[in-house]
């Protein structure tokens, strides 16, 4: 009797979950796949769906709309300041206006953006910023480790907290799953406020492990922000033994665009703690006098639209001369494969920089499958002789992005991400020189390289790509 009831309940739950999947899954193919497996194999697939299947993060956006009235006040005040102080860039082309709509933030001028190549330069700059903090320090990382760099970071935060600076830290509990409680308690004991982002809070998210806060943000006094690929761990200094040499890119931003990065932390902090931070919201030009146009685009699975997908798809579609992409996890879906093929066919110099070694066999195989499809139309693929973790794009001669988003389904749809977009010829030239040096340290993949590896390798790449949405 028990087993009969169990079987009926399980299949009923499978049918109800299949209805949910049909309503919520983004693509028809995905909805069909989930519906079939939920109806015929509910014993395994029902828990799998509730842990990995959802693509929309529940609760964050509704709380933002219903509770963050103060946030709206901050946004309106910021806009007024930008207009008054002539810090709004004047986008005269459709693409800048579209990006502003996606970012829900204006393209500002009066910014300086410093390119930080690799971990030593990145953390030297971050530690200098921490030392200079006078009022508050905000830090948000996907991975926070209790290792050499992690302890240096910890002690720097403790020193500022003891000096009377308010220090607030967020970390992703999945990315930082090995962070010991002792590390956190030492920070709290010194007055540092540290919390997990906690994507599982709320009844609808209790079993959900599919969403990650992948952002890496440091903000000092509302005057400087650091964004990019580097987390807090020794491997990001190139000290890891497995993935070596390690290549990464970060940026330091000063000027009004800093406040958009601060705004992202402000919202994330409220989600994690239910508290409002008292922060400085004065829009000021960079002290260096630079007038670079820039914005910080945040994207999340809580957005009504697929912000990250639309942003990068737009960039690919508008490229006319050059489109260079550096990504450690290059596993785009069909719409991006088609867009990149079209870019190459219309004469754009499309180049991909991916690592020659990988931290996962599925990712490595999927990457081979995707790049093979692109090389047939003239896309150049370079495999960095080491591990490149940077997330960088160069578009034509005047646009570049540096951020936290990889070129894969997880970053486009499942992660909380942030990207700094810069419209400036001098900065784009810096990025170009950096990537040309990376290409020189890479090997270009030949058109027949995949075919020459044999049937089982090619079959493995195709099979691995079937799992791309959850990699």
N, C-alpha and C positions, 0 to 999 in steps of 0.2 A: 504493500500500500504506500509506504514511504517513497519508494523509488518511482512509483507511478506519478505521485504528486510532484516529486522533484523534476521528473522529465517534462511534465506538462508545464510547470512554472518556468523552467529553463527555456523551453521553446517559445513560450509566450513572451518572456523577456527578450528573447532573440528577435521575435517579430516586432515588438515595440521599439527595440533599439534600431532595427533595420529601417523603420519608419523615420526615426530620428536622423539616421545617417542619410537617407534620401533627401530630407529637408535641409540638412546642414552641410553635406559634403560639397566642396567647391566644384568639382568636375563630374560630368555624367559617368565617366569611366570609373572614378573613385567611388561614386555612389553605388554603381552596379556591383563592383567588387565587394564592398562592405555588405551590401544587402544579401548577396549570395552566401557569403561566409557566415553572416549572422543567422540566416535562416537554416542553414544546413549543418553548421558546426558551432552552435551557440555556447557550448561548454567552455571553449577556449576563446572564441571571438568576442563574446560579450564583455568579459573583463578587459580584453585587449583594446576594445573600442573605447571604453571609458577611461583607460589609461593613456592611449596613444591616438585615438581616432579623431578627436575633436579638433577643429581648426579655428574656432573663435573663443577667445578668452572672456569668460563671463564675469561681470561684476565691476571690473576696473572702469569701463566706460560709463556704466550707469552711475557709479559713485562720482565719477568726474563731473557728470552732468547735473546730478542732484545735490551734491554736497560741496563741490569746489567753487562756490560762488565767489570766494575771495580770489581764486585763480583768475576768473573772468575780469575781476576788478584790476588785478595786476596786469593782465594782457592789454586792457584798454588804456591804462596809464602808460604802459610802455610804448604803445602805438603813438600816443600823443607826444611823448618825449622825442621819439624818433623823427616825427614830422617837425617839431619845434626846433630841433638841433640839426636839421638837414642831414640826417644819417640814413635816410631811406634811399637805396639805390633806385634808379629810374629805369626799370626794365622796359625796353622799347621793342622787345621781340616776344613772340608768343610763348617760346619755351621757358623764359624766366617767369612769366606770369603763371604758367602751369605749375612750375615747381613751387612757387609761393602758395598756390592753392593746396597742393599736396602737403606741404610742410606746415600749413596753417600758421605761417610766420613770414614776415617780409624779408626780402633780400636787402641786407644793410650794407652801407659803405662805411669807411672809417675804421676798417678792421686791419689787423696784421695777423698773418698766419705763418708760423715757423714750421718748416718741415723737419721732423726728428727721425733720423734714420737709425734703426736698430735700438736695442734695449738700453745700452749704456747712455746714449744721447737722450733717450726718452726719460729714463729715471733720474739722470742728472738734472734735467730740466724740471721734472716733477718735484724732486727733493728741494731744489732751489725755490720753487714756488711754495712748498710747504713751509720752508724756513721764513719766507717773506710774509706769511699770513698774519694779519693783525686782528681780524674780527671773527672770521669763520672759515672753515675748511670742509668741503664736501667731497666724498670719495665713493665711487660705485664701481665694482668690478664683478665680472662673471666668475673669475677664479682668484681666490685669495689663499695663499699657501703659508704654512708655518715652516719656512725654510730660510736660507740666508737673506734673500731679498725681502721676504715676508717679515722677518724680524727687524730688519732695518726700517721697513715701512712702519711697522708697529711702534718702534721706539721714536720715530720722527713724529708720529701722531700723538703719542703720549707726552712728548716734550711740549708740543703746542698746547695740548689740553691743560697741562700743568701751568703753562704761561698765561692761561685765561682765555685762549681762543676756543670757540665752540667747534667741536669736531664731530661730524656726522658721517657714518660709514654704512653702506649697503653692500650686501653680497648675495649672489645667487646660491641657494642651498644645494642645488644639484651640481653646479660647476665647482662649488667649494665644499663638496661633501666630506672631504678629508680634513677640513679645518677643525682643529681640536677646540673643545669648550674652554680649555685653559687659555688659549690665545685670546679668545673673546673676553674672558673674565679679566684678564690683565688689562685690556683696553678699558673696559667698563670701570675697573677699580681706579683708573687714573682720570676718569671723567669723560672718556670718549663714548659717544652714543653709537652703538653698532647693532644692526638688525639684519636678519635674512629678508630678502624681498618677499618670500612666501607666496608663491603663485598658487598654493593649494588652499589658501584661506577662502572661506565662503562655502556653503553647502554644495554648490554645483561644481566646485573645483577640487573637492576633497581627495579624489583618486586620480586627479589629472597630473601626469608627469611630462606632458608633451610641450609645455611652455617654459621658456627660460628667459631670464633677464640677462642678455648677452652684452649689455652696454658696459663701456669702460669710460668713466667720466671722473675728472678731478676739477673742482672749481675752487678758486681762492678769492674770497672777498667780493665776488661778483665782477672781478676785473680781469681774470685770466682763467682759461679752461684748457684742459688737455683731453683729447679724444683720439682713439685709434685702436690698433690691434693688440697692444700689449696688456696682459694681465700681470698680477703680482706673483711672480714665481721665478725661480732661478733659471728655468729653461728660456725665459724671455730675455735673459742676459746672454744667451748662447752657452749656458753651462750644462745643458742637458746632454746625456750621453747617446740617447737613441736618435733624436731628431737634431742633427748637427751637420753643418752650421745652421743656426736659426736666423731667419731674416724677417724683420717686422718694420712697420712704419706707424708713426704717431704724428699728431700736430699739436702745437700750442697756439691758441687763439686769444687775441686781445682785441677789445673793441665791443661794439654793441652785440655782435653775434654770440658773445659769451653768455648773454642772458637767456638765450634759447637753450643752451646746454644746461644752465642752472634751472631753467623751467622744467626740463625733463627730470632732473633729480628731485625737484620740488614735488612733482606729481607722484613719482615713484616712492618718495619718502612718506607721503600721505597715505598711499595704498598700504605700505608696509606697517606704519605705526599709528595711523589715524590722527596724526598731529600735523599742524601747520608750522613750517619753519619761518622765523623772522629773518628775512634776507634783504640785501641791498638790491634795489631795482632801478638804479640810475644808469641810463644809457649814455656812455661816454666814448668818444673816439679813442683809438689806440694812442698811447703816449708817444710811440715811435713816429707818428705822423703819417703812417701808411694809410692808403685809401682803398684797400682791396674790398671788393664786393664778396660777401659770404653769407651763408645761412647754415643753421644746424637743423637737419631734417630728422625728426624722430619717427619711428614706425613701430607698430605693435599689433599683436593679434586681437587687440581690443578696438582697433580702428574700424570705422564703418566700411571703408574701402581698403583694398590691399595696397597700402601706401608704398611700401618698399618695392613691391612688384611694379607698380605703375611708374614710380620714380626711375628705376633702372631701365625699364622698358622704353620709357621716353628718351632717356639718354642714348640708348642704343639706336633708336629710330632717327634721332636728330643728328647723329654724327655724319659729317660730310668729308672730312679729310683723314682723320685718325681716330682710332678707338682701341686703346690699350687697356687690358684688364688684368689685374693681378689678384688672384684669389687662391687660398689654400684648398678650398672645397668648391670646385667648379663642377656643379651637377645641375645645370639649368633644365627647366621643362621645355616642352615642345615650342611654346610661343617664343622663348628666348633663342632657341636653336634657329627657328625660322627668321627671327629679327637679325641675328648675327649673320646668317647666310645672306640675307638681303643686303645688309651693310657691305659685305665683301663683294657681292655682285655689282653694287653700284660704285665700286672703286675705292671704298674706304680701306685704309690700311688697318686691318683688324689683327691684333696680336693678343695672345693669351699667355700669361705667365703662371705656371702651376708648379708645385713641388715635384721633384723626382722621387722623393721618399715620402711616405704617408704614415699617419698615425692610425690607419685602419684599412684593412684589405678591401672592404666593400666600397669605401670612398675611392680608393685607388682604382679599382676595376670600373666603377661607374664613370670616373673621370676619363678613362681611356675611351669608353664608349661615346661619350659626348664630344670629345675633341676629334675623334675620327670622323664624325659626321660633318664637322666644320672644315676640316682640312681639305675636303673634296672640292670646296668652292674657293679655296685660296686663303683661308684663315691660317695665320702662322702660329704655331704652338711651340712655346719654349718651356722646357722642363728645367727648373732651377736645380743646380747641383747641391742639394741640401733641402732644407724645409723652409719655404716662404709662407709666412702666416699673415702677411700684409693684405689689406683690403683696399685697393687703390684703383682708380680709373682715371685715364687721361683722355679727354675728348677734344679733338681738333687742336688749336694752338692757344686756347684761352680758358679752358675749363678743366677742373680736376676735382676728384672727390677722395677723401680719406675717412674711413670710419670703422665700424665694427661688423658690418653686414657681409657675409659670405655670398657667393653666387650660387645659392642652393635654396631648396624649398623651405628649409628650417628658418633661414634668415628672412626670406621673402614673406613667410606667412605665420611662423610659429614663435619667433623670438621678439623680444623687445630690443630694438637696435637704435643706433644714432649714427648719422653720416654728416660730415662737414663738406659742403659743396662750395667751391671757390671759383669765382669768375674773375680771372686776372692773368694776363699774359706772362708776367714775370714768374708768378707762382707755378703756372703750367709749365714754363720752361725748366724750373727746378725739378718738377716731377718727371719731366721728359728725360732730363739728364740722369736722374736716379734710376729710372726704369731701363734706360739704355745700358747703364752699368750692370743692372740685373740680367739683362739679355746676354751681356758678354760673359756672365758667370753661369750661363745656361747652355743647354744643347737644344737645337731646333729639331723637332720630331719630323722624320721623313714620312711622306705620304703612304709608303708601303710598309711602315713599321708594324702596324697592328695586324695587317694581313699576313705578314711574315711570321707571326708568333704562333700560328696554328689554330685549328678549330676549337680546341678546348679553352684556350685563352679568350678567343672571340666569344664563345658561348658564355664564359664566365662574366665577361663585361656586360653582355646583354642581360643575363640573369640578375646581376648585381643592380643594374639600373632599375629593375622592377621595384626594388626597395628604396629607390631614391627619395620618395616623399618622407620617409621616416629616418633617413640617415642624418 
